[in-house]
Amino acid sequence: MDPEEKEGCDWELELLRLNSLLDLLRLAAASNSITVLMEFNSELLGKRVIGTFANNYGATKPDIFSYVVYEEEDDGSFLVYKADESGEQYGFSNGLSPAGSMAFPLVKLQKEPRWFSERFSHGHEHEQE
């Protein structure tokens, strides 16, 4: 598909900024499918973005990319989330996750996806901080 054809695609996508990484992990944990998190540096925001797509298999429109702006230096190949009677915990990991926790792969993109920057710049200017 050449660039002009891509511009004509009727892909409805909503960007949904969440309050915290914990909110994003709750959303991922509630999914009934495998959830992969994406990470990239946003030139528009000047910050690190971590997010995921709502996997609704086209059942609802628009598709939703839920994300957080994460300014900490934590790093790893997985984000591990655990909720139990003692509360909620999360952390970055490069290896095995503890029993009873969920590990979400963190895919690091080389650059900010065009679909993010285009939609963000056309409808979310007020969110920039």
C-alpha beads as a LAMMPS data file, in Angstrom:
LAMMPS data file: protein, C-alpha beads

129 atoms
128 bonds

1 atom types
1 bond types

-500.0 500.0 xlo xhi
-500.0 500.0 ylo yhi
-500.0 500.0 zlo zhi

Masses

1 110.0

Atoms # bond

1 1 1 0.000 0.000 0.000
2 1 1 1.554 3.323 -1.011
3 1 1 1.455 6.366 1.313
4 1 1 -1.467 7.995 -0.523
5 1 1 -3.578 4.857 -0.079
6 1 1 -2.732 4.742 3.632
7 1 1 -3.933 8.323 4.058
8 1 1 -7.298 7.215 2.649
9 1 1 -7.715 4.328 5.109
10 1 1 -10.823 4.575 7.223
11 1 1 -9.190 3.594 10.510
12 1 1 -10.987 5.056 13.471
13 1 1 -8.596 5.301 16.372
14 1 1 -9.107 7.106 19.658
15 1 1 -6.191 8.028 21.912
16 1 1 -7.052 7.577 25.573
17 1 1 -4.571 8.956 28.102
18 1 1 -4.738 7.204 31.473
19 1 1 -3.684 8.676 34.824
20 1 1 -1.001 6.160 35.733
21 1 1 0.994 3.114 34.744
22 1 1 -0.999 1.203 37.355
23 1 1 -4.219 2.091 35.494
24 1 1 -2.693 0.803 32.250
25 1 1 -1.671 -2.452 33.939
26 1 1 -5.162 -2.899 35.393
27 1 1 -6.573 -2.488 31.894
28 1 1 -4.084 -5.024 30.506
29 1 1 -4.824 -7.488 33.321
30 1 1 -8.572 -7.252 32.652
31 1 1 -8.144 -8.155 28.970
32 1 1 -9.263 -11.604 27.890
33 1 1 -6.497 -11.780 25.282
34 1 1 -2.719 -11.540 25.204
35 1 1 -1.747 -7.936 25.819
36 1 1 1.486 -6.469 24.505
37 1 1 2.587 -3.041 25.666
38 1 1 4.389 -0.651 23.310
39 1 1 6.926 1.940 24.361
40 1 1 8.286 4.855 22.362
41 1 1 9.634 8.344 22.855
42 1 1 7.152 10.942 21.701
43 1 1 8.683 13.942 19.981
44 1 1 5.410 15.831 20.375
45 1 1 5.282 15.253 24.126
46 1 1 9.024 15.151 24.654
47 1 1 8.427 12.172 26.927
48 1 1 8.239 8.382 27.076
49 1 1 4.901 6.806 26.148
50 1 1 3.762 3.297 27.145
51 1 1 0.460 2.005 25.792
52 1 1 -1.621 -0.778 24.321
53 1 1 -4.521 -1.285 21.947
54 1 1 -7.902 -2.381 23.207
55 1 1 -8.337 -5.719 21.474
56 1 1 -11.985 -5.568 20.473
57 1 1 -11.630 -7.447 17.163
58 1 1 -13.497 -4.696 15.338
59 1 1 -16.598 -5.233 17.464
60 1 1 -16.760 -1.569 18.416
61 1 1 -15.599 1.592 16.758
62 1 1 -13.267 3.328 17.190
63 1 1 -10.270 1.247 18.158
64 1 1 -8.626 2.613 21.282
65 1 1 -4.946 3.102 22.078
66 1 1 -4.709 3.559 25.846
67 1 1 -1.456 5.100 27.021
68 1 1 0.421 6.808 29.823
69 1 1 3.277 9.263 29.818
70 1 1 5.951 7.648 31.970
71 1 1 8.816 9.822 33.139
72 1 1 10.675 7.422 35.424
73 1 1 13.939 5.736 34.415
74 1 1 12.724 2.156 35.096
75 1 1 13.455 -0.214 32.248
76 1 1 12.994 -3.856 31.285
77 1 1 11.550 -6.258 28.732
78 1 1 8.384 -6.941 30.739
79 1 1 6.042 -5.061 33.018
80 1 1 4.972 -7.300 35.876
81 1 1 1.698 -6.715 37.735
82 1 1 0.379 -8.435 40.834
83 1 1 -2.790 -7.810 42.817
84 1 1 -3.587 -9.724 45.992
85 1 1 -4.855 -9.178 49.520
86 1 1 -1.812 -7.032 50.322
87 1 1 -2.544 -4.615 47.451
88 1 1 -1.174 -3.939 43.997
89 1 1 2.464 -4.012 42.931
90 1 1 4.182 -3.554 39.594
91 1 1 7.684 -3.331 38.265
92 1 1 9.900 -3.724 35.234
93 1 1 11.671 -7.045 34.743
94 1 1 14.056 -8.736 32.331
95 1 1 13.388 -12.250 33.542
96 1 1 10.903 -14.529 35.211
97 1 1 8.001 -13.022 37.105
98 1 1 7.024 -14.120 40.617
99 1 1 4.241 -16.667 41.078
100 1 1 0.774 -15.142 40.993
101 1 1 1.816 -12.175 38.880
102 1 1 1.164 -11.275 35.245
103 1 1 4.029 -10.319 32.923
104 1 1 3.247 -8.134 29.911
105 1 1 5.829 -7.983 27.107
106 1 1 7.127 -4.466 26.519
107 1 1 7.964 -3.851 22.856
108 1 1 10.210 -0.844 22.335
109 1 1 9.572 0.995 19.091
110 1 1 12.458 2.733 17.382
111 1 1 10.431 5.885 16.771
112 1 1 7.039 7.420 17.482
113 1 1 4.361 5.811 15.276
114 1 1 2.889 8.160 12.684
115 1 1 -0.670 7.223 13.694
116 1 1 0.061 8.520 17.224
117 1 1 1.736 11.777 16.242
118 1 1 -0.864 12.592 13.568
119 1 1 -3.845 11.980 15.817
120 1 1 -2.234 13.615 18.819
121 1 1 -1.314 16.775 16.929
122 1 1 -4.810 17.045 15.407
123 1 1 -6.894 16.574 18.487
124 1 1 -4.963 16.522 21.695
125 1 1 -2.860 19.695 21.678
126 1 1 -4.469 20.700 24.972
127 1 1 -3.026 17.617 26.693
128 1 1 0.600 18.650 26.171
129 1 1 2.284 19.694 29.387

Bonds

1 1 1 2
2 1 2 3
3 1 3 4
4 1 4 5
5 1 5 6
6 1 6 7
7 1 7 8
8 1 8 9
9 1 9 10
10 1 10 11
11 1 11 12
12 1 12 13
13 1 13 14
14 1 14 15
15 1 15 16
16 1 16 17
17 1 17 18
18 1 18 19
19 1 19 20
20 1 20 21
21 1 21 22
22 1 22 23
23 1 23 24
24 1 24 25
25 1 25 26
26 1 26 27
27 1 27 28
28 1 28 29
29 1 29 30
30 1 30 31
31 1 31 32
32 1 32 33
33 1 33 34
34 1 34 35
35 1 35 36
36 1 36 37
37 1 37 38
38 1 38 39
39 1 39 40
40 1 40 41
41 1 41 42
42 1 42 43
43 1 43 44
44 1 44 45
45 1 45 46
46 1 46 47
47 1 47 48
48 1 48 49
49 1 49 50
50 1 50 51
51 1 51 52
52 1 52 53
53 1 53 54
54 1 54 55
55 1 55 56
56 1 56 57
57 1 57 58
58 1 58 59
59 1 59 60
60 1 60 61
61 1 61 62
62 1 62 63
63 1 63 64
64 1 64 65
65 1 65 66
66 1 66 67
67 1 67 68
68 1 68 69
69 1 69 70
70 1 70 71
71 1 71 72
72 1 72 73
73 1 73 74
74 1 74 75
75 1 75 76
76 1 76 77
77 1 77 78
78 1 78 79
79 1 79 80
80 1 80 81
81 1 81 82
82 1 82 83
83 1 83 84
84 1 84 85
85 1 85 86
86 1 86 87
87 1 87 88
88 1 88 89
89 1 89 90
90 1 90 91
91 1 91 92
92 1 92 93
93 1 93 94
94 1 94 95
95 1 95 96
96 1 96 97
97 1 97 98
98 1 98 99
99 1 99 100
100 1 100 101
101 1 101 102
102 1 102 103
103 1 103 104
104 1 104 105
105 1 105 106
106 1 106 107
107 1 107 108
108 1 108 109
109 1 109 110
110 1 110 111
111 1 111 112
112 1 112 113
113 1 113 114
114 1 114 115
115 1 115 116
116 1 116 117
117 1 117 118
118 1 118 119
119 1 119 120
120 1 120 121
121 1 121 122
122 1 122 123
123 1 123 124
124 1 124 125
125 1 125 126
126 1 126 127
127 1 127 128
128 1 128 129
